[in-house]
């Protein structure tokens, strides 16, 4: 294709196209960025690394979806959990997925798509392939995606090693960004310091002495009759030594970061079982213990970083439930940064896994087809290779559909 033909083709492409409700904005302004980054020697190294990453990530993805299908078929509890969460749990869409927050989710999704598409453009230029244009997709005025339009004709005619590198780049870029972000989360968690620990008041019973004495939910016991209380068992043992009508002096921590101390006298009573009580529902915070568990990055604890904070609110130190119990040198915004990094990691990994699967026309499916044609094309013919690719795609799509449907039909 001559330079004049290229310019004519690019001129024919609309800069702005609206197909209800999606607005596409197309530009060539980022082509220079792709050219510059693609000319760097590190881009070639990254392209090779991406070629190694894709089959590994694709293999992990295949294992996960097959294991999920087996669990759904043989474990009623798993089906029940999925039913309770709803079909949106399988969608990486903020607002539909019950665990994916809208703000963090959209920012992470846009980041993942920009990284994925941008990586395609960079490696395409490093291999001498033309990038027609790039741009953004908007849902009315809300950005939700990006695209890089690599010349498909050149990509189809290119050597297998070149086209494979271009296709692998998106998944590789997502994985690199994900690793950087999860390391950032780990660094933040390693710098957390508990604000307080001990016995936490979850509820104060109406009409009981604790309420009359001024105790409140979210108080943390400090002392009872000048005896430090560090656990629920210690509080229970202390109350067992008291009788109906005894008065005890209680000191609790409350307020912002539990910096305030409140002292009051509680006239003890008895419950229906004859036990001496105040009228509070309490539990051990174990803030330090949970933090140590997260900070101990071992094969047994690493899985915690795979779970969204809302899924493990009692373990994730940066969840809304536990974040108030910790402080960090970064200041009050440490939780925002930790959650932003976590969701960028989480979404990038999921985008990478999905695109690495041998499902055509995803990147993994196209790479699978090109690789088979390169290895088996002369022996069995390209048409038969295409049939194999289609068969694998249909099988995996069927597995994914069954995984979404089984919880609601069994």
N, C-alpha and C positions, 0 to 999 in steps of 0.2 A: 504494500500500500504506500503510495507516494505521500509526501508532506502535504500537497494540496488536497488529496483525498481525505487525509486525516483531519485537516482543518475543516473541510466541508462536512464530514461526518459529525465532528464535535459541534459545529454550528447548528446542525439539525436537531441536536438534543436540547429539549426545553430546559431552561435554567430552573424554572419553578413549575411544578406539575401538581395539581390537586385532584385526587380521586377520592371522593367522600368515603371516610372522614380523614384520609391520610394526605398530608402535604409533603412533597419531596422537593428539596432544594439541592440543586446540582451545581458544582463549581470545579474549576481547574486550579484554584488558588493553592491547594495543598500539594500539587504535583511537584513543585520545587522541593518541598519537604521530603517527599518520597524519594526524589532523585538524590538529595544530599545524604539521607540516612541509608539509602540503598548502596551508595558508593563507599560506605565505610566497610573496612575489613571485618569488623565485628558482626555485620549483617550476614556475611557468608557463614561465619561460625554459628550464629543463631539458627540459620537455615538448616545446617546439618544437625544441630541439637534437636530442632523441632521434628526432623524426620525420625529421630529415635523416640521422642516423647509420644508422638501420635499413636503408634501401636501399643505402647504401654498403657496410655490413658484409655485407648479403645478397649484393651483387654480388661482393664478395671471396670469400665462401663458395662461390658458384656457380663462380667461376673455379677455385678450389682443388680442388673435387671433380671437375670436368670434366678438369682438367689431370692430377689423380691417376689418373683412369680411362684417359686417353690414355697416360700413362707406363707404367701396368701392362700395357696392350695391346701396346705397341711396344718396351718396354725390359725384356729378360729380367733384367737386374741388379736392377732395382727389384722385380720379382716375387720374386727370390731373397731380397732383404733382408727383405721383408714376411713371407715364409715362415719365415725364421729367427727373426723377432721374434714371430710367432704372431698369431692373430686379435685378441688382446687389445689390440694397438697401436691399433685403431680405437675402443676403448672408453675413456671418461673415468672409469674406475673404479679407484681405488687398490688395488693388489694384483693386478689383472688386467692393467692396462697396464704393460708392462715398464719404462717410464721414470718413471711416476708413483709417488713414494714414499708409503708408507702414511700416515705421520703428517702430513707437509706436504700430501699429496694430499687427505686427508679434511678437514683444516682449510680448505684452499682451496676445496674443493667446497661445503662448508657455507656458507662466506662468499659464494661466487658465487650460491648459491640464495637465501640470505637477502637479499642485495642486489637480486637480480632480482625476487623476490616483493615485497619491501618497496617497491621503486620503483613497482610496479603499484598498491599500496595508497595510496601518497602522492599519485600523480597522479590516481587515482580520486577521492580526497577533494577534490583541488583542482578537479576538474570537477563536483563535487557528486554523485558516485555513491557509493552505500553500500558499505561494507566489512562483510560479515557477521561475519567472524572471521579469525583468523590462528593459526598454530601450527607445530609441528615434527613431523617424522616420525622415528621411531626404529627401527633394526633391532635388535629386542629392547630393549637399553638404550643402544645406540650411535646418537647423532644423525647423520642422513645427509641430511636435507632439510628444507625449510620450505615453507609455503604461505600465501597471502593470498587469502581467498575474497571476491572482488569480486562484487557482485550481478549475475549474468549476464543477468537479465531487464532490468535498467536499462541494462546495457551494450549489449544488443541493440537497445533502443529509442532509445539516445542518438544524437545527431548524429554523422556520420561523423568529423568533426574531433576530437570528444571521445573516441570509442572508439579511434580511431587513436592518440591521444596516450597513452591508458592502456596499450594494447598495446605501444607503442614504448618505454615507460618502462623495462621490464626490461632490454632490450638496451642502452639508453642508460646505465642505472646500471652495468651490467657494464663497459662501455667506459670510463666515467669512472674507476671503481675501478682498472681495468687500467692506464690511463695513469698514474695517480698512483703505482701500485706499480712500474711499470717505470722511471719517473723516479727513484724511490727506489733501485732497484738500480743505476742509472747513477751516482747520487750516491755510493753506497757504493764502487763500483768505482773512481771517480775519486779516492778517498781512500786507495787501497791503496798500500803500499810493499813492494817485494820484500825478503825477508829475506836471500836469498842467490841467487847465480846461478853458472853455470859448468858443469863436467863432473860429471855425476851417475853414480854407480855403481849399475847396475841388478842386477848379479849378480857374485858372486865364485866362480870356478871351483874345484871340489874338487881338492885335490892340487897346486895351483899356488902360486907364491911369495907372491902377494898374500894368500891365506888364511893362510898360515903367518906372514906379517908382521902379521896382525891387522886387515887391511882388511875392511870390512863393506858389505853392500848398504845403500844410502841414504846412503853417505858422499859428500861433494862435494870434489873435488880443490881444494886451495888453491895449493900449490907442489910442484915436483919439483926437487930439488937447488937450492933457493932461487929457482927460476924460476917466476913466476906462470903458472898454466895457466888460460886462459879459454875454451878450446874443445876439442872432440875432435880437431880437426885439429892444434892446437898440441901436444897430448899425443902424437899419433901421430908428428909430426915429431921430437919430442924422443926418443922411443923408437927411431926409425930411426937416430939418431946413436949409439946404444949397441950393445953386443955382448953375446953370451951370457956370463953370469957377472958382468957389471957390477952394482955395488950402488948404488942410488939412494936418496936421503933423501926421503921422501914426507910431506907434511902434508895432512891432510884435515879438513873440518868435519863434525861429527856432533852427535847429541844433540838435545834440544828446541830448535827454531828454529835448529839448527846453530850453537849458541853455543860448543860445545866444540871444541878443536883437538887432534887426535891425530897424533903424529909417529912414524914408523917407518922402518926400512930394508928395502928390497925387493931380493932377489937375482934379477936378471932371467933369463929363460929364453927358449927359442924354441918357436914353434908348428910345426905340420906343414909350413907354407909357408916356414919358415926366418925368420920375422919375430920380432924381439925383443919380448917381451910380459911383462906382470906376471901375467896371469890374471884380468882383470876385463872385464866387458861394460859399456861406458859410453855415454853420450849427452849431447848439449848440452841444458841445461835451457831456455835462452832465456826465462827468466821475465820479464825486463824487456820483451823484444820482444813476447811474447804479451799482456802487460798493456797496452802501448801500442796494440796492435791493437784490444783491447776498448775502450780509452778513446777512441779516435778514432771518434766516432759519425758515420759517413758512410753513404751508401746501400750501399756495398760491405761495411761491417762490421755494419750494423744487424741483418742477418739472424741474426747470432750470438745476439742476445737472444731470438730466436724458438725456439732449440733448447734442450731440457732439458739441464742440466749433465751428466747421465749419458750423453747422446748425443754430447757434445763434451767429454769429460773432460780432453783435452789442450789445450783452449782456454779453457774457462770458468774464470776465476780463483776462483770460489766453489764449484767442484766439489770433491769429496772428494780428488781426485788433486792438485790444485794449491793448494788453500786453505792447507796448511801452509807454503807458500813465501811467503806474504804476511802482512803485519801491518796493523792499522788502528787509528786513534784511538779507535774504539768499543770496543776491547778484544777479548778472546778470542771474544765472541759475535757478531762481525761476520758470520761465515759463516752462522749460524743466521738472523739478520735478513735477509741477502741472499737466502737460499734461500726463506724464508717469503714475502718480497715477490715473488720470481720466480714461485713457484707460484700465488700469488693472481692475479698478472698473467696467467699462462699459462692457468689454468682459467677465469678470467672471460672472456678473449678467446674461448676455445673454446665456452663456454656461449653467449656473445653471437652468435657465428657460426652455431651450430646453430639458435638460436631465430630468427635473422633470415632463414633460408632460407624460401622460399615453399612450405613443406610444412604442410598443414593436419593437426592443429589447433595447430601451433606458432604463436608470436606472428606470425612473418613470414607464415605461410600465412593466418592470419585477417586480417592487414592487407592482404594481396594480394586476398583475397576481398571485403573491405569496399571497397577502392579500386576494384576492377573494377565492383562493383555501383553505386558512386557515379558512375562514368564511363560505363559501358555498360549499366547496368541497364534504363533506359527503352528503349534501342534493341534489345537482344537478349534482354531478359528475365532475371530473377534466376535462374531454373532453368538457363538456358544458362551464366550466369556461374559458377554452382556446378559445372556440368560441367567448365568450363575449370579451375577451382581443383582439382577432383579429378584431372583429367588431368595437370596440372603436378605435383601431389603424387605420383601414381603413377610418373611419369617420374623424378622425383628420388629417390624411394625405390628404384626399380629401379637407378639409377646407384650409389647407396650400397651396395646389396646386391651388385652386380656387382664393385664395388671390393673388397669383403670376400672374395668367392668366387674371383675370377680368379687370384690368386696360387697357389691350391691346386688349380686344375684345368688350368692351362696349363703 
